Amino acid sequence: MKNKELINRSLNSVWHPCTQMKHHECSPLIPIKKGRGSWLVDFNDKKYLDATSSWWVNLFGHNNLVIKNHIKNQLDQLEHSMIAGLTHEPVIELSEKLNHMTGLGHCFYGSDGSSAVEIALKMSSHYWRQKGEHKKTKFVYLKNSYHGETLGALSVTDIPLFKDQYSHLMKNHIQIDSPDWRLGKENETAKEIAIKKISKLKIIFEEKHSLISSIILEPLVQCAAGMGMYDAEYIKGVRKLCDQYQIHLIADEIAVGFGRTGKMFAHHHAEIKPDFLCLSKGLTGGYLPLSVTLTTTDVYNAFYDNDVKRGFLHSHSYTGNPLACSAALGTLSIFNSTDVLLENQNKANKINFMMEGYKNLPIKNLRNIGMIWAFELNKNINMSKVINYCINHGLLIRPIKSTIYFMPPYSISEKEINHMVRVTENGIKKACI
């Protein structure tokens, strides 16, 4: 009864994101009471394995004691103070750790991924104005990209579902081909596709570099495009072109940072350093909203001046919140105390072994990098039936169109891996009938 009561109350009061609310007339909401490890539990005590880490944020699962204790300890000291004219220890310590991890020396904080992207775009464009390059106002972005849903971030996003209704509110920027290997010719390798796309990008940079402020990428994985993956050679090529034509490289690692691709940051696969790095989601392990945009000393120095008008004046009330920073410090402490990347590699090997049978399913483009798996269902498979089967058997998945993907928490056990893989496999088989 509690589940039904909460569903009705939620439908009458909450406008849920990325949702056609009318659909919940036939596809009920699931009221969540608590979480533990890889599982969420409803008010009827039914358990659901969280195969998407609750929109890719709960890196170490739910109810993590390490992160909780960091927040509890900070709660007794300072819950919030602005960092305009003030500072505090958690934001300093977090910034120092992120500086050390990335080689980017300056952190500017926001509340979410879209905020981090907005900051990077504004900071890049503003930088060029400070340098007297007033024409460099255009951003380059990939086809099928997703960078957020505030207006600046949405202007460099190419997901029609999110963008079309607001196009009249945005400036037009420069869209380029995606290196997603699914879009290549049948016999082309991912690396060959990447090299070909770099050649096309070079032509655009040659023609328009005087107008371009920056290029923004989701390194290696275009998540909202259905986990479109591409070769690290593309990132290497973009970095070289940016250096050649004086264009900033923005790495949007909001979804793929903190070990998700098998390295701490996805751009590490290409052995390059971006001019801006946007982080959020897993930064706090799913506990509190926080994002950060890291950048270089060169960019920072362009704003360092006696005149307040030459400063970077973006802000919001909760910038660098101490509790959120403490959650992030708790998350980083787990990476420091445990070889998370090695453990993830061992788990990834097990998942890949368990998924060997998927090659006989009516799917295509089965792919994996780090702790991300994805594949497309054939057109004759009813996705709704697959989703319902999984939910009924205690597994939460959230497909993107025809793409089913797994981004499980790093805390997932072998038994839970088996549950995730087998329930999905059986759901696909049932949907064939």
N, C-alpha and C positions, 0 to 999 in steps of 0.2 A: 504493500500500500504506500509506503514511504516513497518508493521510486515514482509511482504514478502521480502522487501529490506534487513532488518536486518538478516533474516534467511539466505539469499544468502551470505551476507558478512561474517556471522559467519561460515558457512560451508566452505568458501574459506580461512579462516584465523585461526580459533580456533579449536584445537584438544580437544574435550570434554572428561572428565573423565568417566570411567566405561561405555563406549559407543562404540558400533560398528557403526562407522560414516555412513556406507552405509545404515543402517536402517533408517536414516533420509531422505532418498529418498522417503519413503512412510509414515513415521511418523514424521511430521515436528517439528522442535524446536519451543518453545514458547518464543518469545522475551519479557522480563519483563521490564516494564517502571518504576514501582514504587511499593512500598509495604506499607500497613497500617494495623496494628493489625494482624489478622489471614489471611489477603488476599494479594495476588499478583495481579498486573494489567498489562495487555499487552498494546501494542500501539494502539489497537482498543478499549481500555477501557473495555475490557472483564475482569471480576474478577474471580480468582481461589482461593478457600480456600486451604491453605497450610497445608495439613493433616500430613505432615512429619516434620514440623518445619524446612524446608529447610535442610534436612540431619541432623536433630536432634539438631540444634544449636540455633534457635531463640526461646528461652524459653518463652520470654514475647512478642512475636510477632514482626512485622516489624514496624520501625519508632517509637521506644519507646522513649518518651521524657526524661525519667530519665537517661537512658544510654547515649543518645545523649548529654545531658547537661554535663555529666561528661567528655565526650570526648572534647566537645567545650571548657570547662574551662581549660582543660589541654593543649589544642592546643595553647592557648595564653601564656603558660609558657615554655613548653619544649616538642618538638615533638619526639626527640630521643637522647639518649647518651648511649654509651656502658656501661656495668656494670662490665667490667674487670678493676679494679683499681678505679672505680667510683661507685656511687650509686645515687638513687633519691627517692623522697618521695612516688610516687605511688607504686613502687615495694616493698618498705619497708612496707607500710600500707597494701597492698594486702597480703604479706607474713605473717604478723602478724595476719590478720583476718583468713587466711587459717590454720595457726598453731592452732589458738584457736578453729576452727571448727572441726579439724581432730585429734588433739593430736599428730600430727607429726610435729616436730620442725624445719624442714629445707626444703626450697623450691628451686628447680633448674628449670629454665624456658627454654622452647623451643617454637616452632611456631605452632605445630599441634600434633595430637594424636600419629602419628607414631614416632615423635621426643620424646615424653614423654616416650613411650615404649622403644625406643632405649636407652634413658638415664637410665631407670630403669634396663634394662638387663646389660648394661655395668657397671653400678655402683655396681650391685650385684656381678657380676663375679670379678670385680676389688677388691671389698671388701675382697673376700676370698683370693685373691692373697696377699693383704696387710697382711692378717692373716697367711700367709704361707701355705694356702690350695690350692695349684696350680692345683690340679686335679678337683676341683669343678668348672667345666666350662659348664655343661649341664643344659638346661632348660627343665622343664616339662610343657606341655600345653595340652589343651583339644581337643579332636576330635571335628571338626566343629567350632573351635575357629577362631576369627578374631582379630588381634592386629595391623594391619597397613600394609603398602606396601613398606616401606624401607626394606633393606635386613635383618637386625636383627629382626625387627618386623615380617617380612614375614616368617622368619624361625620358628616362633612359631604360625603361622597362618595355618589353615587347610581348606581353601576354594580353591579347585582346580582351579577355574576360575582365581584367582589372582596368584596362586603359581606355577602351573605346568611349565610354560614357563621359570621360573627362578630358578628351583630347583638345577641346576648345579652350581649356584653361591653361594649356602648357605650351612652351616653346618647342619648336622642332629642332632635333639634333641629328646626328649622322649615324645611321644604322649600317652595320656591315654584316657579312655572312658569318654564320656560326661555324666553328670547326667541329661541332658534334659529329662523331664518326658515323652515326646512323644516317646522316644526310649525304654521305659520300656514295660513289659508285660501288658496285658490288665487289670488285676485286681490289679496291683501294685500301691501304692500311691507314690506321689512325694517324700515323706520322706523316704519310704522304698527303692526307687531307689537310693536316695542320700547315705543312709547308706551302701548299697551294693557296690557302687562305691568307697566309702571311704575304705572299706575292701580291695579292689583290689589295691588302691593307697598305702596302708600300705605295701603291699608285695613289690611293686616297691621301696619304700623308704628304706625298710629293706635291699634290695639287692644292691641299687645303691646310697645311701645317700652320700657316700664319693665322688661321681662324680657330684652331683647335686648342683647347685648354688641356683636356685629358681624355684618356680612354679608360673605361671601366669594365672589368672582367669579373666573373665568378670563376676563380681558378679551378680547372679540371672538370667541374661538374656544374651544369646549369640545372639547378634542382627543380625549380617550378616548371621547367620545360619537360618534366618527366625524367629527371636524372640523366640529362644528356651529357655524356662524357667525352673528353677529348684529350689529345696527347700533350704532354708537357712541352714539347717542341714549340707549340704555338706560343706559350707564355715567354719562352726564351726569345722567340722572334719579335714579339711585341716589345719586350724590354729593349732590344737593340734598336728597333725603329723609334721608340720614344726618346732614347738617348740621342739618336741621329737628328731627329727633327724637333727637339726641345718640346716634348709633350709629356705631361704627367701620366703615370700608370697608377690607377686605383685598383687595388685588389679587394674585392668584396668577399671576405671569408666569413661572413655572418653565419652561414650554414655549414661550411666545410672546414673551419678552423678547429684547433684543439684536438687533433688526432683523427678526425673523421676520415681523412683520405689515406691514413697510414703513416703520415708524417705530422709533426706538430702543426704545421701550417701547409696548406696545399701548394703555395708558391715555392716551398722548399724542394718540391719535386723538380723544379726547373732551375734551382740553384741561383735564383735572382732575388733582388730586393725591390719591392714597389716603392713608389713615392708616398702613397697613402695606403694604409691597411685598415679595413673596417671589420670590427669584431662585435659580436653580441651572442645571442642564443646560448651556446654552451659555456660562455664566459662565467656565468654564475651557477652553472649546473642545474638551471631550471628554477632557481629559488626566488630571484628578484629581478625586475627589469633593469638592465644596464647595457650600454654599448660604449664603445671607445673607437675613436679614429686616431691612429698613430701616423706621424709624419716625420719628415727629415728636419735636420737643423737648418738647412737652406730655406725651406718653407717657413719655419719658425722665425728665422732672422728677418725675413721680408716684412714681418709685422711688428718687429721690435723697434719702437720709435718713441720719441717724446710726445708725439701728437696722438691723443686718444682716438682720433678719427682714423688713424692708420692701423689701429688694432683690429683683431678679429672679434667682432662683437656679437657673435651667435651665443645664445644662452637658453637655459630653461631652469625652472626652480629647483629640480632635483639633481642637477649636474653633480656627479661624483658622490652620490649619497653614501654615507659611511656603512650602512647595513648592506647595501648592494655590493660595495667594494669588498666588504668582509666575506660575503658569499663567494665572490670571485677569488679571493685569497684562499678560501677553503678549497675551492675547485683546483687551483694551481698546486696546493699542498699535496693533493692526491697524486698529481703527476710527478711531484718531487719525491714522494715516498715510495712510489710503486713504478715499475717499468710498464706503464700503461700501453705504450705502443707495441711492445713485445707481446704482452698478454692479448692485445687485440689481434695481432697477427696470428697467434695460435687459435683464437676463436674464429677468425676469418677462414682459416684453413679447414676447421671443422664444419663450418657452415657451407663452404664450397663443396666439401666431400658429401655432406648430407643432401646438397642440391643437385648432385649428379643425375638423379632421376628426372629432374626438371627438363632435361634435354628431350625427353619423350612426351612432354606435355604440348598442347597446342599454343605455344608461346614463341616469341622471337626476341632477338637481341638480348639474350641473357648476359649480364655484365656485372662487374664488381670492381670497386676500388676501396681499399681499406675496409671500413665498416659501413659500406653502402652497397646494396644489391638492387638491381632493377631488371625488369623485363616487360614486354608488351604482350597482352593477350591477343590471340587471333580474333578476327571480327565476329566469328560465330559464337563466341563465348559471352554469356551475359554477366557483366561485371557486378550488377546488383546482387545476383545470386551468390557470387563469390564472397562479396562483402558480408552479406547476411549469414552465410554459412560460417564464416570466420567469427563473427560476433557471437553467434549462437554457441560456438565451441571455444569461447574464451580467448579470442585474439582480436586486437584492434589494429586494423590497417586503414590507410587513407589513400587510396589510389589517386593518381593524377591522370584523368581521361582513361586511356587504355593501359596505362603503366601501373603496375604493382611494384612497390619498392619496400625494402627493409632498411631502416636506420635504427637498430635497436640500441638500448643503453649498453655501455661498456660492461656493466655488471651482469649481463645476461649469462646464465649458467648453461652447461651442456644439455641438461634436461629441458630447459626453457627454449634453447635453440631448436631442439628436436620438435617441441610443441609448435613453434613458429613455422618451421619448414613444413612439417607434415600436415598441419591444419590447412595451410594455404594450398598445398598440393592436392589434398582431398577436396577442398572447396572448388578448385579448378576442374577436377575430374567430375564432380557432381554437376557443375554448370554445363558440362558437355552433354549431359543426358537430356 
